[in-house]
Amino acid sequence: MKTLTDKGFTLIELIVGIMLISVAVLFFTNVLQNSNRFVADPWHQVRASELGAAMMNEILAKSFDENSSRTGGLIRCSSADLNALDCTSPSQLGPDTGESDRSLFDDVDDYHNFTASGDAVVSLNIASNSDLEAGYEAFNVSVSVFYDANFDAIADSTIGQFKLIQITITDPLGHQTRFASYKGNY
């Protein structure tokens, strides 16, 4: 007759129990690890939106072209006014001579082919303290600007009255968020 002290687990039962528990723990931790990606994804989307909006605001605050009046005057490039200069040709879009730094950009097409990543993204000055700035270091920014008079999002080969500004923000997970806006010659 068996007594209470004779009851217990055999070595095989213990090994099988440990294996089942380890498989369950492994499955549970894998589920938790994959859920972190979904928690971080909205955070990255918000950061990308903030970064894109700040960059777009900066660009739209600039004049239409290097040869446009920056004081709000009536003279604009390629206009019928005799004093007006031609707008920058499509092949010459990008920073003008001497504008090697983004702080020197004074018209929207200076941002054509602009890219920033790492510390350069942080220097976009959208955050007010170092704790917030650290959240942008893994983001990448790229900008393209081109004439698009017929609003088809295809670069025109001639000077037009509208420039399309496209900004692409790539977050640390590789997702891209795109922003687009038109700047008119007025």
C-alpha positions as CSV (number, residue, x, y, z in Angstrom):
1,M,0.0,0.0,0.0
2,K,1.3,3.4,-1.0
3,T,1.5,6.2,1.5
4,L,1.6,10.0,0.9
5,T,5.3,10.0,1.1
6,D,5.6,7.6,-1.8
7,K,3.7,9.9,-4.2
8,G,5.9,12.2,-6.4
9,F,7.1,12.8,-9.9
10,T,9.5,10.6,-11.9
11,L,12.5,12.1,-13.6
12,I,10.8,11.7,-17.0
13,E,7.7,13.5,-15.8
14,L,9.8,16.4,-14.5
15,I,11.7,16.7,-17.8
16,V,8.5,16.7,-19.8
17,G,6.9,19.3,-17.5
18,I,10.0,21.6,-17.8
19,M,9.9,21.3,-21.6
20,L,6.2,22.2,-21.8
21,I,6.8,25.2,-19.5
22,S,9.8,26.4,-21.5
23,V,7.9,26.1,-24.8
24,A,5.0,28.1,-23.3
25,V,7.4,30.8,-22.0
26,L,9.2,31.0,-25.3
27,F,5.9,31.4,-27.2
28,F,4.7,34.0,-24.7
29,T,7.9,36.1,-25.0
30,N,7.8,35.9,-28.8
31,V,4.3,37.3,-28.8
32,L,5.4,40.1,-26.5
33,Q,8.4,40.9,-28.6
34,N,6.4,41.1,-31.8
35,S,3.8,43.4,-30.1
36,N,6.5,46.0,-29.3
37,R,6.7,46.7,-33.1
38,F,3.0,47.6,-33.1
39,V,3.4,49.8,-30.0
40,A,6.4,51.6,-31.6
41,D,4.7,52.0,-35.0
42,P,2.2,54.8,-34.0
43,W,5.0,56.6,-32.1
44,H,7.1,56.6,-35.3
45,Q,4.1,57.8,-37.4
46,V,3.5,60.7,-35.1
47,R,7.2,61.7,-35.1
48,A,7.3,61.4,-38.9
49,S,4.2,63.6,-39.2
50,E,5.8,66.2,-36.9
51,L,9.0,66.1,-38.8
52,G,7.3,66.3,-42.2
53,A,5.1,69.2,-41.2
54,A,8.0,71.2,-39.7
55,M,10.0,70.6,-42.9
56,M,7.1,71.6,-45.2
57,N,6.4,74.8,-43.1
58,E,10.1,75.7,-43.4
59,I,10.1,75.3,-47.2
60,L,6.8,77.0,-47.9
61,A,8.0,80.0,-45.9
62,K,10.6,80.6,-48.6
63,S,10.0,82.5,-51.9
64,F,9.0,80.8,-55.1
65,D,12.3,81.3,-56.9
66,E,15.7,82.9,-56.5
67,N,14.6,85.6,-59.0
68,S,11.3,86.4,-57.2
69,S,10.8,89.4,-55.0
70,R,11.3,88.5,-51.4
71,T,9.7,91.6,-50.0
72,G,6.1,90.9,-51.2
73,G,6.5,93.2,-54.2
74,L,4.8,93.0,-57.5
75,I,7.8,91.7,-59.4
76,R,7.9,87.9,-59.8
77,C,10.2,85.8,-62.0
78,S,9.1,85.1,-65.6
79,S,6.3,87.6,-65.4
80,A,5.4,90.2,-68.1
81,D,7.0,93.0,-66.1
82,L,10.1,94.4,-67.9
83,N,12.1,94.3,-64.7
84,A,11.4,90.6,-64.1
85,L,14.1,88.0,-64.5
86,D,13.5,84.5,-65.7
87,C,12.8,81.8,-63.1
88,T,15.4,79.1,-62.5
89,S,15.3,76.5,-65.3
90,P,14.3,73.0,-64.4
91,S,17.8,71.7,-64.9
92,Q,19.2,74.2,-62.5
93,L,16.9,73.5,-59.5
94,G,18.8,73.0,-56.2
95,P,20.9,75.2,-54.0
96,D,22.2,78.3,-55.6
97,T,25.9,79.3,-55.6
98,G,27.1,79.9,-52.1
99,E,24.1,78.1,-50.5
100,S,25.9,75.0,-49.2
101,D,24.0,75.0,-45.9
102,R,20.3,74.7,-45.4
103,S,20.2,77.8,-43.2
104,L,21.2,79.8,-46.3
105,F,18.3,78.5,-48.5
106,D,16.1,81.4,-49.6
107,D,13.7,79.8,-52.1
108,V,11.8,76.5,-52.4
109,D,13.9,75.0,-55.2
110,D,17.0,75.2,-53.0
111,Y,15.7,72.2,-51.2
112,H,15.6,70.0,-54.4
113,N,17.5,66.8,-53.7
114,F,18.0,67.8,-50.0
115,T,18.6,64.8,-47.7
116,A,19.2,64.6,-44.0
117,S,19.7,61.7,-41.6
118,G,21.0,61.2,-38.0
119,D,22.3,64.4,-36.4
120,A,21.2,66.5,-39.5
121,V,17.6,65.5,-38.8
122,V,17.9,66.6,-35.2
123,S,19.3,69.9,-36.4
124,L,15.9,70.6,-38.1
125,N,15.1,72.3,-34.8
126,I,11.7,70.8,-34.4
127,A,12.3,69.7,-30.8
128,S,13.0,72.0,-27.9
129,N,15.1,69.8,-25.7
130,S,17.7,67.0,-26.0
131,D,15.4,64.3,-24.8
132,L,12.9,64.9,-27.6
133,E,15.7,65.4,-30.2
134,A,17.0,61.9,-29.4
135,G,13.7,60.5,-30.8
136,Y,14.5,61.9,-34.3
137,E,18.1,60.6,-34.8
138,A,17.1,57.4,-36.6
139,F,14.8,59.3,-39.1
140,N,15.8,60.2,-42.7
141,V,14.4,63.1,-44.7
142,S,14.5,63.6,-48.5
143,V,13.0,66.4,-50.5
144,S,12.4,66.9,-54.2
145,V,11.1,70.1,-55.9
146,F,10.1,70.5,-59.5
147,Y,7.9,72.5,-61.8
148,D,4.4,70.9,-62.2
149,A,2.1,73.4,-63.9
150,N,-0.6,70.8,-64.8
151,F,-0.7,69.2,-61.3
152,D,0.1,65.6,-62.5
153,A,3.0,65.0,-60.1
154,I,5.4,64.6,-63.1
155,A,8.3,67.0,-63.5
156,D,7.8,69.5,-66.3
157,S,10.7,70.2,-68.7
158,T,9.8,73.9,-68.9
159,I,9.4,76.8,-66.4
160,G,5.9,76.9,-64.9
161,Q,3.9,78.8,-62.4
162,F,3.8,76.0,-59.8
163,K,6.5,73.9,-58.1
164,L,5.6,70.6,-56.4
165,I,7.4,70.0,-53.1
166,Q,7.6,66.4,-52.1
167,I,9.0,65.3,-48.7
168,T,9.6,61.7,-47.8
169,I,10.3,60.8,-44.1
170,T,11.7,57.3,-43.4
171,D,11.3,56.1,-39.8
172,P,13.6,53.7,-38.0
173,L,11.4,50.8,-39.0
174,G,11.8,51.7,-42.7
175,H,8.2,53.0,-43.2
176,Q,7.9,56.0,-45.4
177,T,5.6,58.9,-44.9
178,R,5.2,61.3,-47.8
179,F,4.1,64.9,-47.8
180,A,3.4,67.1,-50.9
181,S,2.5,70.7,-51.4
182,Y,2.5,73.2,-54.3
183,K,4.0,76.7,-54.2
184,G,2.7,79.1,-56.8
185,N,4.5,82.0,-58.5
186,Y,2.5,84.9,-57.0
